[in-house]
Amino acid sequence: MKKIAIHFSSIILLGSLFTSCVKDRNVGPDFSSTQPVLELRTPISNKAGLANFSKAVIGNLPDTVQFYVNLASNNTLDHDLNITIGVDQDRLNTYNADAANAVKYELLPDSDYTILKTSGTIVKGQRIDSFQVVFYKDKIDITSNYMLPVAITDGDGVLISENQGVIWFHAIGNPIAGLYEEEWIRWNQTDTTLAPDYDLDLGAVGFAPDNPTQISVQSLGTGEVDIISFTNNAGVLSNFQVSFDENQFATLGITLTGGPYLLTADPVNGVYVVYFTYNNSTGSPRCIKNIYRKL
């Protein structure tokens, strides 16, 4: 069978959120009547604060994430400002204690990451100092929920933003997440009664957690994203279902005519089979079977 290489890319979501005084708002700040405030930010897109929680999923970020402490003020300071950042266990405890947060997290083990420096200086007349955190993704247990709340822990006497003073790096655990081998089978006809036209081993694909009971996987064959959900009752997995975001098919240039159907869902042996049919851009029928086997 033919082997096709897979290339992974990190997904970076764009957006911005800025702060004004102690209580942050989703509008630009007016520092003319406020005292200086320290906040965390990330280049291009801001991932700090609970409003940007979904942007701080470790699996969607580069292995090395750059962020910086920003002095939000009307004027720069006339002296150096020494700042300290670190992991704030109290933030994690507070998050888990909130009944509104259905998903609870463990602290990410210190063997799974490195903060390259924990102290820095905003030089007088300047506003920022940069930091980096490195995630060792191959070490992270993808079946567990982990969080790494990186926060400004000491602002050298300057007020620290309650909301924007922390980045909630986190990894969503899922019992069927991980790497799978994809076998892609295609029939260039309306059914599967004859031998398939293609039967290819395409290589490794990732079952990426959307939440604790749902994963998404992009097929290397047709290119669609298969969404597999299930019920988890104290470790017993059942009620497996598969679905599509049908809007994706216009982009792929095909018209879905049947399915998707989950022919096999075997979490014990790690085997999942997705089947669907479509017409290509010229109207020719196709039957697709994606077989995912846990590596």
C-alpha positions as CSV (number, residue, x, y, z in Angstrom):
1,M,0.0,0.0,0.0
2,K,1.1,3.5,-0.7
3,K,2.5,5.6,2.1
4,I,1.9,9.4,2.1
5,A,3.8,11.7,4.5
6,I,1.9,13.9,6.9
7,H,2.8,17.4,7.8
8,F,1.4,19.0,10.9
9,S,0.9,22.7,11.4
10,S,0.1,24.7,14.4
11,I,-3.1,26.6,14.5
12,I,-2.9,30.2,15.7
13,L,-6.1,32.0,16.4
14,L,-6.3,35.7,16.0
15,G,-8.0,38.3,18.3
16,S,-7.3,41.1,20.8
17,L,-8.3,42.1,24.2
18,F,-6.9,45.1,26.1
19,T,-7.2,46.3,29.6
20,S,-8.2,49.5,31.4
21,C,-7.5,50.1,35.1
22,V,-8.1,47.2,37.6
23,K,-11.3,45.9,36.0
24,D,-10.5,45.0,32.4
25,R,-12.9,45.9,29.5
26,N,-13.1,44.8,25.9
27,V,-12.4,48.4,24.8
28,G,-9.2,50.4,24.4
29,P,-7.8,51.8,27.7
30,D,-7.8,55.4,28.8
31,F,-4.8,55.8,31.1
32,S,-5.2,59.5,31.6
33,S,-7.0,59.1,34.9
34,T,-5.6,55.7,36.0
35,Q,-2.5,54.3,37.6
36,P,0.0,52.1,35.7
37,V,-1.1,48.4,35.4
38,L,1.0,45.4,34.5
39,E,-0.5,42.8,32.1
40,L,0.5,39.8,30.1
41,R,0.2,39.8,26.3
42,T,1.3,37.7,23.4
43,P,2.5,38.9,20.0
44,I,-0.1,39.5,17.2
45,S,-2.9,37.9,19.2
46,N,-3.6,38.3,22.9
47,K,-4.1,35.0,24.8
48,A,-4.1,36.4,28.3
49,G,-7.2,36.4,30.5
50,L,-10.2,34.2,30.8
51,A,-11.8,36.0,27.8
52,N,-9.1,34.4,25.7
53,F,-9.1,31.0,27.4
54,S,-9.9,29.1,24.2
55,K,-6.8,30.7,22.5
56,A,-4.4,29.2,25.0
57,V,-4.9,25.5,24.2
58,I,-1.3,24.0,24.3
59,G,-1.9,21.7,21.4
60,N,-2.8,24.6,19.1
61,L,0.3,26.6,20.0
62,P,3.9,26.4,18.9
63,D,6.3,24.3,21.1
64,T,7.9,27.6,22.2
65,V,5.4,30.4,23.1
66,Q,6.6,33.9,23.4
67,F,4.8,36.4,25.7
68,Y,5.6,39.6,27.4
69,V,4.8,41.8,30.4
70,N,3.3,45.1,29.3
71,L,3.3,48.3,31.3
72,A,-0.2,49.8,30.5
73,S,0.1,53.4,31.5
74,N,-0.3,56.9,30.1
75,N,3.5,57.5,30.5
76,T,6.6,55.3,30.9
77,L,8.4,55.2,34.2
78,D,11.6,57.1,35.1
79,H,13.2,54.0,36.7
80,D,13.7,50.3,35.9
81,L,10.9,48.0,36.9
82,N,11.8,44.5,38.1
83,I,9.1,41.9,37.4
84,T,8.7,38.2,38.2
85,I,6.5,35.7,36.5
86,G,5.7,32.1,37.5
87,V,3.1,29.4,37.8
88,D,0.2,30.4,40.0
89,Q,-1.3,27.4,41.8
90,D,-3.9,29.6,43.5
91,R,-5.3,30.6,40.1
92,L,-5.8,26.9,39.2
93,N,-7.4,26.2,42.6
94,T,-9.8,29.1,42.1
95,Y,-10.7,28.0,38.6
96,N,-11.4,24.4,39.6
97,A,-13.5,25.6,42.6
98,D,-15.8,27.6,40.3
99,A,-18.9,25.5,39.6
100,A,-19.4,27.3,36.3
101,N,-16.2,25.6,35.0
102,A,-17.4,22.1,34.1
103,V,-13.9,20.8,33.1
104,K,-11.4,20.6,36.0
105,Y,-7.7,20.6,35.5
106,E,-4.5,19.2,37.1
107,L,-1.4,21.3,37.2
108,L,0.8,20.5,34.2
109,P,3.8,18.5,35.5
110,D,7.1,20.5,35.5
111,S,8.7,17.9,33.3
112,D,6.3,18.9,30.5
113,Y,7.4,22.5,30.2
114,T,10.2,25.0,30.9
115,I,9.8,28.7,31.5
116,L,13.1,30.0,30.1
117,K,13.3,32.9,32.6
118,T,11.1,33.9,35.5
119,S,12.4,37.4,36.2
120,G,13.0,40.4,34.0
121,T,13.2,44.2,33.8
122,I,11.2,46.8,32.0
123,V,13.9,49.4,31.5
124,K,13.0,53.0,32.3
125,G,11.3,54.7,29.4
126,Q,10.2,51.3,28.0
127,R,7.0,49.3,28.3
128,I,7.8,45.6,27.9
129,D,10.0,42.7,28.7
130,S,9.7,39.4,26.9
131,F,9.5,35.8,28.2
132,Q,9.2,32.3,26.7
133,V,7.7,29.0,27.8
134,V,8.6,25.7,26.1
135,F,6.1,22.9,26.0
136,Y,7.3,19.3,25.6
137,K,4.2,18.1,23.9
138,D,5.4,14.5,23.4
139,K,5.5,14.1,27.2
140,I,2.1,15.5,27.9
141,D,-0.5,12.8,28.8
142,I,-3.2,13.6,26.3
143,T,-5.9,11.7,28.2
144,S,-5.7,14.1,31.2
145,N,-6.8,17.7,31.6
146,Y,-3.8,19.9,32.5
147,M,-3.4,23.6,33.1
148,L,-0.4,25.9,33.4
149,P,-1.6,29.3,34.7
150,V,1.4,31.6,34.0
151,A,1.0,34.8,35.9
152,I,2.8,38.0,36.9
153,T,3.7,37.2,40.6
154,D,5.6,40.4,41.5
155,G,5.2,43.8,39.8
156,D,7.8,45.7,41.9
157,G,5.0,47.8,43.5
158,V,3.0,48.4,40.3
159,L,-0.6,47.1,40.2
160,I,-1.0,43.7,38.4
161,S,-4.1,43.3,36.2
162,E,-6.5,40.8,37.8
163,N,-7.8,39.5,34.5
164,Q,-4.9,40.1,32.1
165,G,-2.2,39.2,34.5
166,V,-2.4,35.5,33.7
167,I,-2.3,33.2,30.6
168,W,-4.4,30.1,31.1
169,F,-2.3,27.6,29.1
170,H,-4.2,24.3,29.2
171,A,-4.5,20.9,27.5
172,I,-7.9,19.1,27.3
173,G,-7.7,15.4,28.1
174,N,-9.7,12.8,26.1
175,P,-9.5,9.0,26.5
176,I,-9.4,8.3,22.7
177,A,-7.1,11.2,21.8
178,G,-3.7,10.4,20.3
179,L,-2.1,9.3,17.1
180,Y,-3.8,6.8,14.7
181,E,-2.8,5.2,11.4
182,E,-5.3,6.0,8.7
183,E,-6.3,3.5,6.0
184,W,-8.3,5.3,3.3
185,I,-10.5,3.3,0.9
186,R,-12.4,4.8,-2.1
187,W,-14.9,3.3,-4.5
188,N,-15.5,5.3,-7.7
189,Q,-19.1,4.1,-7.8
190,T,-22.4,4.4,-5.9
191,D,-21.8,1.5,-3.5
192,T,-19.1,-0.9,-2.2
193,T,-20.2,-4.1,-4.0
194,L,-17.1,-4.2,-6.3
195,A,-13.4,-4.0,-5.3
196,P,-12.3,-0.5,-4.2
197,D,-10.4,1.7,-6.6
198,Y,-8.0,2.9,-3.9
199,D,-6.9,1.3,-0.7
200,L,-4.1,3.3,0.8
201,D,-2.2,3.5,4.1
202,L,-1.9,7.2,4.5
203,G,0.2,7.5,7.7
204,A,-0.4,9.0,11.1
205,V,-3.2,11.4,11.9
206,G,-4.1,13.0,15.3
207,F,-7.3,12.6,17.2
208,A,-7.3,16.1,18.7
209,P,-9.6,16.7,21.7
210,D,-12.3,19.3,21.3
211,N,-13.5,18.5,24.8
212,P,-13.3,15.5,27.2
213,T,-15.9,13.6,25.1
214,Q,-15.2,14.7,21.5
215,I,-12.3,14.6,19.1
216,S,-11.7,15.9,15.6
217,V,-9.5,14.3,13.0
218,Q,-8.7,15.5,9.5
219,S,-8.6,12.7,7.0
220,L,-5.5,12.6,4.8
221,G,-7.5,11.1,2.0
222,T,-10.6,13.2,1.2
223,G,-9.5,16.0,3.5
224,E,-12.7,16.3,5.6
225,V,-12.7,16.6,9.4
226,D,-14.4,13.7,11.1
227,I,-15.9,14.6,14.5
228,I,-16.3,11.6,16.9
229,S,-18.2,12.1,20.1
230,F,-19.1,9.6,22.9
231,T,-20.4,9.3,26.5
232,N,-17.9,8.6,29.3
233,N,-19.5,7.0,32.3
234,A,-16.7,6.5,34.9
235,G,-14.3,5.3,32.2
236,V,-16.9,3.2,30.3
237,L,-17.2,4.7,26.8
238,S,-20.4,4.3,24.9
239,N,-22.9,6.0,22.5
240,F,-20.2,6.8,19.9
241,Q,-21.4,9.1,17.1
242,V,-19.7,10.7,14.1
243,S,-20.6,14.0,12.5
244,F,-19.4,16.6,9.9
245,D,-19.4,20.3,9.6
246,E,-21.1,20.2,6.2
247,N,-19.9,23.7,5.3
248,Q,-16.4,22.2,4.7
249,F,-17.6,20.3,1.6
250,A,-18.1,23.4,-0.5
251,T,-14.4,24.2,0.1
252,L,-13.5,20.6,-0.8
253,G,-15.5,20.9,-4.0
254,I,-17.7,17.9,-3.3
255,T,-21.4,17.3,-2.5
256,L,-22.2,15.0,0.4
257,T,-24.8,12.3,-0.5
258,G,-24.8,10.0,2.5
259,G,-23.6,9.7,6.0
260,P,-21.4,10.0,7.9
261,Y,-21.8,6.6,9.5
262,L,-19.7,5.2,12.3
263,L,-19.4,1.6,11.2
264,T,-16.9,0.6,14.0
265,A,-16.1,2.3,17.4
266,D,-13.8,0.1,19.4
267,P,-12.0,2.0,22.2
268,V,-10.5,-1.1,23.7
269,N,-8.6,-2.0,20.5
270,G,-8.5,1.6,19.2
271,V,-10.3,1.1,15.9
272,Y,-12.8,3.5,14.4
273,V,-14.3,3.3,10.9
274,V,-16.1,6.2,9.3
275,Y,-18.1,5.8,6.1
276,F,-19.8,8.4,3.8
277,T,-20.7,9.0,0.2
278,Y,-20.4,12.1,-2.1
279,N,-20.4,13.3,-5.6
280,N,-17.3,15.1,-6.9
281,S,-17.2,18.4,-8.8
282,T,-18.2,16.6,-12.0
283,G,-21.0,14.7,-10.4
284,S,-19.3,11.4,-10.2
285,P,-20.2,9.2,-7.2
286,R,-17.7,8.2,-4.5
287,C,-17.8,6.0,-1.4
288,I,-15.3,6.6,1.3
289,K,-14.2,4.5,4.2
290,N,-11.7,5.9,6.7
291,I,-10.2,3.3,9.1
292,Y,-8.4,4.7,12.0
293,R,-6.2,2.4,14.1
294,K,-4.5,3.5,17.3
295,L,-0.7,3.6,17.1
